[in-house]
Every structure is written in structure tokens, then in C-alpha cells.
Amino acid sequence: LCDMDSAGIDKVALLGWYWQNEETCAEQNRWYSEWIKKHPDRLIGFANIHPAAGKQALDEICKCVEQGLVGLGEFHPQAQGFNLRDPDWLKVVELSIELKLPINIHATEPVGHDYTGRVETPLADFTWLAEKYPEAKFILAHWGGLIPFYELNPNIRGIMKNVYYDCAASPLLYERSIYRAVVDVVGPEKVVWATDYPLLIYPNKDRNPSFQRALDEIRSSGLNEDELDLILGGNILKLLDK
């Protein structure tokens, strides 16, 4: 909250971590519910579950919605040991549609330098999922592993109409010009600002977590004020029907 105040940020969405067992997911969901009750004007919460938990996971989603959480994720299929075509996962997607919950999914670029935790994402799974569930609302983290550029293909653009992209950890992966480049391909209405806070995304410059430098970067990336308004809040509020 102090870091939000320092950067002039009114509200943030807290995303869950991709824990490998359902009990840990539920513990984090409890923390988020408690924090949101204390700061409802500042915090929005996404719930996390482990799809392999089956009915227990689906029950946890319903419980979280009752407690005020408004989305699901971040999921990481490779880290959590499932894939986007598993029946248990598809039940999660179907429940998210029923409850109108956006889903955030980790995505890794298919090329680039190796780093701790890097696991290549099968990008074709995303297009399959988006085509199967056009009424769902998906947010692919980390610029979708660069999949937005495939929307230059009109067929892919049609399939990915319900897919949005966040820019979490962007400075660790890409040049500042990626903001303008992605917006020019998919439009500003499909990009959601994210940081991966409290990860140090400027490790050579910052010793403590901060939002300010990431805000400075996107504001100096060549986007106009209307585009920034959408990316820095308008798009996520629309996804959440707020």
C-alpha cells in the first residue's frame, strides 16, 4: 500500500501464485480475502486453485467468489503439472464462464535467454483454448509469450478475440518499444498493465520492490493518453465488469 501511494496508484489486482497443491492455493486465497476486506477500495483479488484437485478446486472457486475475489490465476500449467486440454482444467474454464471470471495464465516466449524457472509454453494450446471457449476471458501473462504478434494473421486474430495480454516482468524480457509494437498489432484495448511486483524487474537499479520505475517506462513508451488510460486501468475494469 505504501508503494502504491508512492507511485500514485489507486488500486491493484493481486494475483495468486501457481502453487503445486490445492491446500496452499486455498491458504493464499484466505490471505487475499482478509486483505481485501480491510482495503476494499485499494485491492482486487484473483483466486488460485489447482485444477487437478477436481471438485475441491471448483468448490474453492465458488467460495472465493462469495468472499469477494473476482478472477482466477495466475496459472502455470507446466509448473502445476497439467495442460490446457485436461478435463479438470476445462471444468475450471467452464465455471469461470458461468461466474464471469477472467483467467490469467502464465506464458513464456518460445525463444530467448535461459533463466531460472523458464519453461517454454506450447503457444498452440492457447489458440486451441481460445477457439474452444470464445465466451471465456483469458489474460496471457508476460505479453503472451509474444503470441500477440501472431494476430497479424487474420485467422489467429479472429480466434484470439477473447484473449488479452499483460506486460508483467516486461523490462526483464523486452525493450521498451514492445509496448508500442504490441498495441499497433492488437490495439490498446487488449493490453493490461502488470509488473510482477514484488519481483525486482530492474535488478541493477532497485534494491526494493517499487511500481514507479515500471510506470515511468510505460508512460515514456510512445503511447498516447487514451491508450494509457485503457492499459493502466480501463481494460481490467471492463474485464471485471466494474
N, C-alpha and C positions, 0 to 999 in steps of 0.2 A: 504493500500500500504506500509506503514511503517512496519507493522507486517510481510508482505510478504518479504520485504527486509531483515528484521532481521533474518528470517528463511531461506533465500536464495531461495525463491520460485519465479519462473519466471512468472507464470500465474495461475490464479484461475478461476473456473467456479462459477458464482453467481447463486444460485437457489432461486426461488421465494418462498414466504410463502403461505400456504394454506388458503388464505383469504376466508371469507364466502359470499362475494358479488363481482360481476364482476367489479364494479367501482374501488374497492380497488386493485384488481388484475391489472387493467389497469394502475392505478397510479404507482404501483411498476414497471411495465414494462417500463413506461416512465423514471423513475429514472435510471433503468439499461441501457436503450438506451443512455441516456445522458452521463452516466459514461463511457460506452464502447467507445463512440465517442471521449472522452477525453483521454482514455488509451487503445487504441485498441490492443496494444502489451502486455498488462498485464491482461485484463479482458475478460472473455467469459460469456455470459448471457443466462440463461434459462428463458422463459416466463411462467407466470402463468395465468390461466383463471379459471372461474367457469363453469364446463360443463353444469349446469342447465340453463345457460344464452343462450343456443341454438345457433342460427345463430350469435348473437352478440359475443359469445365466439370464434366461428370459424373465424369470421372476424378479431378478435383481434389477433389470431394466425398468420394469413396472414400478418397483419400489422407489427407484431413483427419481423417476418422473413425479411420483407423488411427493417427493422431498424437494422438488424444485429444480432438478437437473434437466437440461434442455437439449442435450446432444449426446453422441456416443463417440468414443475414441480418446486418444489415438490408438488404432490397432496396428499391429505389425505381424502379418501372417507368418513370415519366415521365423521371426523370433518367438512367436507364440505357438508355433507348431501346427498351423492349419493352412489351408489355401482357400482362395476366394470362390471355389466351386464346391466346398464341403457342405453337405446338407445342414449341419448345425449352424454354420455361418449364414447360409441363405435364410434360415429361420430368423436370425437376428436382423437381417436386412428387411425381411417382410414385416417384422414387428416395428422396425424403425419407420417404415412407410405408414403403417397404421397409426403410429403415435406422432408422425410428422417430425421425426428427429433426424437432423443431419448427421452423417457419419464421417469421421476423419480417419484416413488410412495412410500409414507411412508409405512413402515411395522413394526409391533410390535410383539415381541416374545409372544407365547401363554402361557408361564409360567414365573414366576419371581416375583420380588417385585413390589408393587404398587408405583406409583409416579404420580405427577401432570400431567395431560394430557394423561395418559396411557389408551388407548382404544385397546382392543385385535383385531387383524386383522384376518378376515377369510382367512387363507392361501390357502384354496381350490379355492378361487376366482382367485388367481394368476395363478395357474396351468390351470384353465379354460381359462383365458385370453391369456396366452402364447400359448396354443394349438389352440385357435381360430384364433390368428393372429401371425403365425410363422414368418412373414416377418417384424414385428414390432421390435423395440429395447427398451427393458424395463430395467431400473435400479431400483432395490428394495433397499430402504434406510435401514440403521441400520442392516446390514447383512441379510436383507430379513426376519427379524423375525425368523432367524435360518432355513429358508427353504432350504438353500444350502445343509444341511445335508441329506435332503430327496433325493438329487440327487444320493445318494448311491443306490437308487432303479433305476435300468436301465430304467424303463418305465418313471419315472419322469425326469431322465436325458435327455431322448430324447425330452420330451415335453418342457423342460426349456432351450433349446439350444440358444434361443434368449434373455435370461434373465441374467443380470449382477447384482452384489451386491456391494453396497458401505458400508463403515465402519464408517459412521458418528456416533458420540457420543459413539464409542466403549468403551472407558475407563469407562463410567458411567454404562455400562451394563455387560461387559465381561472381563475375564482375558486376558492378552497379548497373551496367547497361541492360541487364536481364529484365529489369522492371519495364523499361520502355519496349523491349523486344517482345516480351510475352503479351503485354497489353495490346501491342499492334497486331498480334495474331488472333487473340481470343476476346479482346475487349476488356475494359476495366471492370465490367460487371461480373467477371468470373474470377477475380483475384481477391484474396483475403489476406490482410496483413497479419503476420505472425513472426515471432522472434526465436522461439525455443528457450526463452527465459525460464530458469536462471542459468542456462548454459552460457559460458563466456564465448560469444560469437566474434569477439575481437580480442583474442587471447594475447596479442602482442601490445595491446593498448589499454585494456581494462584489467583490473585486479578483482573487481567486484561486479556482480550482475547489475545490468542497467538497461533501460529502454531507450535512453536518449540518443545514443550513437546510431542505433538502428532507425530511429525516427528521422534523424538528420540525413541518413543515407537515402531513404526513400523520398524525402522531400527535395533532395537535390539530384534526383534521377531523371529529370526531364518530364515528369508527369505534371499535368495541369491541375488546378484546384478541384475541378469537378471529378477528375479521375481519382485524386487523393481522397476526396470525401467518400467515394464509394469503397475504395480499398481499405481505408482506415476506420471503417465502421458501418457504412451504409449496407454493404453486401452481407455481412454477417447478421445484421439485424433483420434483413429481409429473409435470410435463410431460416432464422429463428422465429419468423412471423412476429417481430416486435416493432 
